[in-house]
Amino acid sequence: MSALDEIQAVVFKWKENSSLVKPTLLRRNNCYRLQLVELTDDNSYHTMLLDKCINWTEDQLKDWIDCKRMAWDMWDFKKRKDAEKFITLFHLSCPQ
């Protein structure tokens, strides 16, 4: 299977999911706030998928020096570059 076929398979899998966790980035005073938001078709309350992604994110970010956890689903980064780097890592590695 080629790389393009693998990417297409992942995209089709994402389309089939009724929910998806999306990292969102907001500018807050002197930092960049990352919040994990679950997007669902039926606007229901969060599922175990969100819990799983938050636990994964917590494990990944515990050793990042310029990152601080602000709430259950929020982290603040000092630099936009670091926040964007983590969002890329999230999309490539977080099990969803």
Phi, psi and omega in degrees: 000135180279168179299321179296320177297321179294317178297317179298320179297319179295317179298317178297321178297318178299320181295327182286333181294139177277345176222156181210138177264129184237127173281130178244145183242128180235144175276124181230110178047251183256020182215178177240122184262127176257128176232136176269126183234133177266125177260122180235156179289326187255010179056032179280173177294164186300155181251183177295338178299316178297317177301316180297317180292323179292319177297319178296316180296317178302316180295320181290323188267357185297335182255003179283122186294315184267032180227136182226133178284130184250334179203181182304321185240019184227142175225143176253134176247143177286327184241138178299321181302317179294319179297316180292324176297318179293321178300320176297315177300318180301310182296328182274333191238335186292128180288117179229000000 
